[in-house]
Amino acid sequence: MNFKEELIARCAARRRAQIGEMSDAAFEELLLSVRANPQASISTPTEQAYAVLGRAMARFDESTHDDDLLDDDQYIAARKKRFEQLRKACAEAIELGGDCLDALLLSKLASYENFDGLLEDLRALERLYMDGDSKPFDTLSWANVEDRPRLRLRAAFARTCGDSARWKMARDAAESLLAVTEKDGDPLGARYTAALAYARLEDEEGLNRLDARFSQGNVWSNLARCLLLYKLDRMPAARRALRGYAQLSQGAAYALLRPIFVEVYLPDRPVYAVGSFEEALCAVHEAEVIIADTPDFVAWCGEQDFLDADARAYAYAHDLDW
């Protein structure tokens, strides 16, 4: 999530509502004006909260740049400090008032100790913001910036269901999000979570239906299909799916055979270039629960000559451990 862009969108939407009817061209001019000086456009507690969160996340990201140079103890200390600072910023944003759900969500994610505990925290936020007199979830729209925090909460809930091996819940939450955001191109990647859920549930028809809804494949779907076919003991097809997975993203083979630590998403899945190594790392990270529960899958993958060769070549070209 880009908190600065979210702040700009919120300020522009509020000013548009204050001004009244406005053409699309005029709104684009308004957006440019707000983007030129977002700080001058802030006038509500929620907008102030987004400004605080934006600065905090910028500091958080900056503090990670030298992590590769630290030994284990130094890294643990640095990580602890950056999360403490982030939690303080979340508390400051929440104190401002304005009922900033994104601040609450970020606070929970920055405080998690295990996925089961995090899921309970997100369930509590869901009950608070999804039930009662709230606007019905199926009427939300990504185009409405005011609706986005609840959509991000549902996306985080779906991913955490998967992280804690509650795959039917993950599937249902992801599909409920897709029902609202698919028309906007699935900006929160709910189809990625759904694909992994269908794979773990060994629901090939469900995965087929999901893939048919989107014109472009993705690394999550390819990895999900490979896992599904392997679990169904259809090895030639699984091998073809594995080749497709390896060809779709740079370093995908290495990401699978030599997984690298991926930090908790704050507050949603990072946006990486399609086909990038970072994107493949995210997909493997989210599939780890399934991979760990699929005996000999990684060993089988490593036995495929083309995958082993791809992984080694990527490691040597990018000075990675092998």
N, C-alpha and C positions, 0 to 999 in steps of 0.2 A: 504494500500500500504506500502510495506517495501522499503523505500528510499535507505537504505544501499544495499539491494539486487539489486535494480534497477541500482544503481551506479556500482556495480560489473559487472552486465550484460553488461552495456554500455561500460565500460572500456575493458572488455574481447572481445566484438564484434569489437571494434575499432582496438584492437591489432591483432585480427584474420584477419581483412581486410588488415592490413599493412603487415602481414607476408605472406599472400596468402593461397594457398590450404593447408588444414589441416584436418587430420582425426578427427573423433569424440572423440577418446581416447586422442589425443593430445590437443583438445580443452578443455576436462575435466581437463587435467593437467594445462592448461593455467588459467582456472577458479579458480582452487585451489591456484595458485600463486597469482592471483589478490585478492582473498578473504583473503589471509594471510596478505596482506598490501594494502588495497584499496587506501589509501591516496597517496601512492607512485606511483600509476598508473594513477592518474588524470593528464590530460594535455589539456583539452578543457574547455571553459567557461561553457558549458552545464554540464559537469561533475563536475565542481566546484559548480555550482548551486545545483546539487543533493546532494553534500556533505553538503552544507549549510542547505538545507531543511531537510536532515536526522538528523542533529544535532538539528535543531529546533523542529522537531516532537518528538525526544527523550525527550527534555526538556518539551514539551507540555504534553506528556504522564506522565512523572514523576511528574508534578505539579498537577495531578488529584488524586494522591494516597490518600491524606488526606481529600478529599472533604466531606466524610461522617462525619467527625468530626467538620465541620464548621456549624455555624448557617446560616440563609438565607442571611443576609447582608454580612457576611464574604465570603460566597460562591459566591455571585454576584460580589464582589470586586475581588476575586481570578480569577474568570472566565474572567472578563473584562481584567485583567492584562495579563493572558496567551494568550488571543486572540490578544491583542495589540502587545505582543512580537512576536507572530507568523506572524502577518502582517508585522512587521519590517523585519523579516527574509525573507519573500517572496519578499519584496521590494529589499533587498540586493541580493537575487538570480536573480531577474529580471535585476538589474543593472549590473550584471556580463556579460550580453549579452548571446549569444548562442541561443536565442529564445526558452527558456525553457517553453513549454506549461504547464507542470505540475505545475510550479511555478505560472503561471497566473491563472490556475484553483484553486489551493489551496488558492491563494489570494482572489479570488471571494467568495469561500466558507467560508473563515474566516471573510469576511466582510459583509455577508448577513444580512439583517434586516427583510426581508419577502421573501416568496418563489416566489411571482410574480416578485419582483425586481431581485432576483437571476436568474430566468428563462430568463429575458431580458439580463442579463450579459452573461449567457451561450449561448444564441442565437447569441450574438455578437461574441463570441469566435468561435462558429460553422461557422459563415459566414466567419470569418477571416482564419480559418484553414481547412475548408471543401470545400470551393468553389474555383473558379479561377483556378490557375495552380497547385493546390495541387494534390498529388497522389490520384486517385479515391478511395473513401471509400471502395468500394466492392473489392478492390485489397489489402487491408491491411491484416496483419497477426499478431496474438499475438506472434508467434515465432520470429518475427522481433522486437527487443526491440525499434527500432526507431519509430515503428507504435503505440506502446502502449499508448502514451499520447493522441492521437486522439481517440482511443478506450475508454479510461477512460473518456474523455470529453463527448462522446456520452452516456456512461452509466450514468454519472452525469446528463446529459440533460434529459434522459429518466426518472430517478427517480424524478427529480424536476418537470417534467410534471405531474407525479402522485401526488406529494406533493401539487401541485396547482390545482388539479382536472381536468387536461387536459388529460383524459384517452385515447382518440384516438391517441393523439400525443405520449403519453407514450408507447402505444402498438406498434405504427409504429417505434418509435426510438429503442425500445427494440428488435423488430424483425429484424431491419436492423443490429443491433449489433450481434444478434444471427447468422444471415446469414454469418457473417465473423468469429465468434469465436466458433461456435458450435462444429466444428471439433476438437478444442482444449479443449473441455469439458466445455465451457462457463465459463472462469475464472473470469469474472466480474459479474456473476449472473444475466444476462439479462433475463433469464427465470423466475426469481422471480418477476421482475417488470412486465413482460408480463402476468404472471398468475394473478396478482392483477388487471391488466387492463382488461383482459377478464372477470373477475368476476364482476367488476363495470359495464362493458358494457353488462352484462348478455348474454355473448356469450359462451354457453356451448360447442358448437362444436369447437370453437377456443381453449378453455381450454383443451378439449379432445385431439385435435391434438398436442398441446404443450406437454402435459404429455406423449403422445405416442412416442415422440422424445427422451425421456430420460428414462433410465432403472431404475433409483433410484428416489423415491419420495422425497419431501422436505416439510418443515413446511410452506413455503409460498404457495405452491400449495394446501396443505390440508386446510389451512385457506381460501384461495381463493375459493376452491370448497364449503366449508361450507357456506361462504357468498353468493355465487351464488345460491346455492340450497335454502337457507333461503329466498333470494329475490324472487325466483320463487315459494315460498310457497310449497316446497316439503319437508315437515318437517321430515318424517322418514329418508329420504336420507340425509338431512342436519344433523340430529342427528348422523348418522353413520359417516359422514365426520368429525363432531366435535370430536367424539371418536378417529378417526384416527389421527386428529391433536393433541389431548391431549397425545396420546400414543407415538408420534413420537419424542418428545423432552422433556427433563427434565424441569419441571416447566412451561410447555406450558400453562397449565390451569391458573396458577397464573398470567403469563404474560398477558393473555387475560382479566382476571377479575380485576386485579390490575396493570394496566400498569405503567411502570417506565420510567422516562425521559431518552431519548436516545439522545446523542449529535449529531450534524450534522456530516456527514461522511467527513473525511479529508484525502485524497480527494475522496476515494471510500469506499464501504461497507467493514467494518472490516471482517477479516477471523476468524470465530469462529469454534470450533469443531462441527461436525455434531451431531445433537441431543442435543446440550447444551442449557441451559437456556438463555444464551446471544444470541444465534441464534434465539430463540423464541421471545425474546424482540425485535430484529431487525424486524422480520416479522410483529409483532403487530404494531410496530412503523410505518412501511411503509403502513400498511393497515388502519391506524387511520382515514384517510380522508373518506374511504369507510364505516368504522364502524360508524363514526359520522353521515353519511348520510343514515344509515340503521336503522330506528326506532326500538327500543326495542331489537336489536340483542344481546347486552351484557346482558340485563335482561333475555332474553330467555336462553342464555348460562348458566347464573347463576342458572337457575331453573333446570338444568340437574344435577341430584344427583351425577353422576360419576364425572362431571367436578368440582362441588363445593367441593366434597371430595378430589379430587386430588389437587386442589388449596390450601385448608386448610392444607393438609398434608405437602405440599411443604413449605408453610409459616412457620409452626411450626418447621419443621426440619431445616430450615435455618434462623430462628429468624427474619422473615420478618413481617411487619405490616399486620394485618387482620381486 
